[in-house]
C-alpha cells in the first residue's frame, strides 16, 4: 500500500513539474511593446532576427508575420512527426497592433505536423513551454537592439556641407598612410 501511495505521489509531482507556467505578460504568452517605433521598423527587426535564428519566412503582411523552422529535436520528431513527414515545423506567428504609444507584438507558437500539406495539424505551445520562452527571448533581444540603435542614433544635428563630406568620405582624415610608418627607425 505504501509503495502505491509513494508511486502515486511521485507521479503527481512529475505531472506538476511538467505543467506549463504562464509568462509574466498580459496574455501569459510571448509578447513585447515597442515604444515610439514604426510598424516597418518592428517588421524589419523581427524578420532580421528570425532569419538569424534559422527560421524561414512564410508570410509577411502589415499585421502578421509568420515564420517556420524544421524541428530538429528527437522528442519533437517522435511525438509530432508522422509517417508521411517525420519532421514537424515550429511555426511562429507575430501579430502587430498599432497603438498610440507604439507597436504591441503578440506571438503564438505552434508545432505543425505535416507542414505544407492538406493534412497539417497544429499543436499550440504558446503558453509557458520552452518554445514560447525562446520566442520571448527573441522579442526581448529585438526590443533591446532597437532601443540601443535609437540611443546611438541620438538627436539629429544640422551640419555644413563640408562636414557632411568629411563624415561620408572613405579616405581617413590623415590619408591612407599611417603617420607611424613615416618615422625612421631609431639607430641601435
Secondary structure, 3 states (H helix, E strand, C coil): CHHHHHHHHHHHHHHHHHCCCCCCCCCCCCEEEEECCCHHHHHHHHHHHHHHCCCEEEEECCCEEEEEEECCCHHHHHHHCCCCCCCCEEEEEEEEEEECCEEEEEEEEEEEECCCCCCCEEEECCCCCHHHHHHHHHHHHHHHHHHHHHHHHCCCCCCCHHHHHHHHCCCCCCCCCCHHHHCCCCCC
